[in-house]
Amino acid sequence: MSHSSPASSEISFVQHHDDGTFKKTVRKVTIILSVVTIIELLCGLAIFKLGHGSHTAVLMIKGLVTILSLAKAFYITSYFMHLGDEIRNFIMTIVVPLALFIWFIAAFLIDGNSWKNLKNTDAGSRPAATEQVEKAVAPGDKK
């Protein structure tokens, strides 16, 4: 005897989709991801070939690779992780912390770069107290 409540008919973990349409969508997304990956690999080869030649060109290629990687992340999470089928509030629950985490990483990289640049300034522009501390703790001075 099967007892069915009104709520149980709404709750289902079974995917209700047409098999032909689903396979076509998976094939399309897989081809898109493959093409984007090939373009990324060609960009990496271009960076390797350019070497240290043109700094602007290398930065542009790296920017393109970043955009292509974000596009791949979108397709993977949207189709293969089924995030595209979810309600907006659930999507925002995932996207907003991710965006904040990316901002957090960027902020630390920018801050670290400024500390590196500050450390690499010439000794004439630094305060005398800093030079005295560095001389006092410099390795190899003890004999």
Stockholm file with secondary structure:
# STOCKHOLM 1.0

chainA/1-143         MSHSSPASSEISFVQHHDDGTFKKTVRKVTIILSVVTIIELLCGLAIFKLGHGSHTAVLMIKGLVTILSLAKAFYITSYFMHLGDEIRNFIMTIVVPLALFIWFIAAFLIDGNSWKNLKNTDAGSRPAATEQVEKAVAPGDKK
#=GR chainA/1-143 SS CCCCCTTTTTCCCSCCCCHHHHHHHHHHHHHHHHHHHHHHHHHHHHHHHHTTSCHHHHHHHHHHHHHHHHHHHHHIIIIISCGGGSCHHHHHHHHHHHHHHHHHHHHHHHHHHHHHHHHTSCGGGSCHHHHHHHHHTCTTCCC
#=GC SS_cons         CCCCCTTTTTCCCSCCCCHHHHHHHHHHHHHHHHHHHHHHHHHHHHHHHHTTSCHHHHHHHHHHHHHHHHHHHHHIIIIISCGGGSCHHHHHHHHHHHHHHHHHHHHHHHHHHHHHHHHTSCGGGSCHHHHHHHHHTCTTCCC
//
